[in-house]
Amino acid sequence: MPRYAVLSDIHGNLEALQEVLAKCRTLDIESYISLGDVVGYNANPKECLDIVRSLPLTASVKGNHDEYASSCGNEISGFNQNAKIAIQWTAAQLSQDERSWLGAQPFRTQISAMGITIVHATLDTPENWGYIFDAHHAADNFSYQWTALCFCGHSHVPVAFCKKPIASGSERSIDCLNEWLYNSRDESKNTDFSTADELPVTYRNGHKYLFNIGSIGQPRNGDPRASFAVVDTDTKTVTRYRVPYDVEAVQKKVLAAGLPERLARRLATGN
């Protein structure tokens, strides 16, 4: 089976996407999965969308920015003022064909051969654009998850959960996977490896896993590096990679396009 790269929340950040794809080439990635929000916030929506459409995509779903951009930014709800300005600007940059492609993507889909479900937001009501931040929200999502693995984005904050089999005898049926945030190889030394470039998780048969892979184009977890994941079904691992990119170049483009300054400033801190 090939190795799959899972991409999410690119948000028109061309420099970040290019670095991610360069990393994917070194990893011999054969196919890609897109979790949506290819556009929005940053200044290269058209270029990023062209690249994503040209990739060997196994599956893709749409995000809320994709949805609103496909309808030319009409009837926007749930967005702050900066996001509204950005999505209206974004919609004006795209052709009818590009907007139609975004709008035609499903809210959620299942890759049965791989035992994977993908969604931008949540599985229960994906069109309502809810967020998954903690075990409580994860429990709701697991109720609608029929595959071993599920990948989501939307919050721009990476987090992962494991639901154990009922027969496991554990007091807690759902655990947060800290190794998705830290490298656990020296966990006994209480060493913080939050700056590690690779964060692998090995998944087990009979368990269910939910991975929020974070954002390529606008991270919000205090780490400005672009975040994406790779699934290897042979080794049964899901690895989150974090790669640096030219933040300053993106900031200059955002400002030159007349987009809100806040959107440029936040890229430097990943918040």
Secondary structure, 3 states (H helix, E strand, C coil): CCEEEEECCCCCCHHHHHHHHHHHHHCCCCEEEECCCCCCCCCCHHHHHHHHHHCCEEEECCCHHHHHHHCCCCCCCCCCHHHHHHHHHHHHHCCHHHHHHHHHCCCEEEEHHHCEEEECCCCCCHHHCCCCCCHHHHHHHHCCCCCCEEEECCCCCCEEEEECCHHHCCCCCEEECHHHCCCHHHHHHCCCCCCCCEEEEECCCCCEEEEECCCCCCCCCCCCCEEEEEEECCCCEEEEEEECCCHHHHHHHHHHCCCCHHHHHHHHHCC
